[in-house]
Each structure stands twice: as C-alpha cells, then as structure tokens.
C-alpha cells in the first residue's frame, strides 16, 4: 500500500485482533512464542476479515501444542 495511512490502519487492525485473542493462547499453552502476521491483499480489510483468520491460527496452534504433549 502506497499510503502510510492505509498501512497503519492494517497494522492497527492486526494488533487489535491479536490483543483481543491473545488470552486464548497464553491461558492454554505454556512456553514462549513469537508471532509474525503478514497481510497480503489488494484491498484494505475490515476487522472481521482480520479477526477470523487470527482466531483460526490460534486455534490451530493450541491444537498442535496439545497434541505434542
């Protein structure tokens, strides 16, 4: 995205989705993790378009971590 306003909007949406869902990870998994979220798209997303994939990623991570134990 050429406009800094658009890039910052996307970063804020990703941070908010992470903030709202991070309790799900840290309450169910022990250990340290680092996350990197990349948005690859042509249009500016809405919050719903960011929140659903973040929830799905966290759910998959919890499932994998519990299966390894």
PyMOL commands that set and color helices and strands:
alter all, ss='L'
color gray80, all
select helices_A, chain A and resi 4-28+47-68
alter helices_A, ss='H'
color red, helices_A
deselect
rebuild
show_as cartoon
